[in-house]
Amino acid sequence: MSRPTAMAALTTTLATLAAEQDAVSVLNNLVRACADTLQADVGVLVAEDFAEPTVDRFDLLAASSHTAGSLELYQAQIDEGACKDSMLEDDDLSVVGDAALVARWPRFGPSVLRSGRHAVHALPMRWRGRPFGALNIFLDSAHPLTADERVAARAFADLAAITTVHAGERIDMEAVARAVRTTAEQRALVEQAKGVVRYLRGVDAGDAFVILERRAYATSGAITAVAQEVLDAAERGDRPAWLTGG
């Protein structure tokens, strides 16, 4: 897989998200693009109940081929396979080679081999940190994904999650305008905080932004929250303790 190929496929998929298409169409385009990028069969399987994803009920949302669809449905029926393990463990999963597949899944593994596939990779689909399904990749050859392929697969899994969660939504232009205004207001907040940091620390705008970013990372918070903290302190004639020093 070449990076330009992966980027082109992801760009095309992102374009379908912006277009007025139903979720099924977007997901079908997504799994085909992922399959072409990775030279694989791809499927998307999700838990029926987002609130109780450990319940053994799954739905097939999309598949790049009949083979992928059959494998996905079979693992849902027998309650064994890559999707369930990846989702419940909330981690990427790679099982490569005939022996490994059968050892891991006594029933699902042989069905993978009968389909002519010799490696299975699965990536959890998450929404706000919670796994609710998985993107499954079935390869003809027994080999692990490369680092670039893993990056591309993760991007496709994230896009599948976004598409699924927002299925059926029709955002009007007023809502878009409100979102744009909110984003602009948040950006203005950060710019004001940068000015305060520049004054207090004697740094340029770029370094001031880096200081705000580092604080957000250190506190696992949003940069807008850090900016608001700086501005609130400035209004009181004070400065946050973490802004003291060189």
Disulfide bonds with the S-S distance in Angstrom:
none
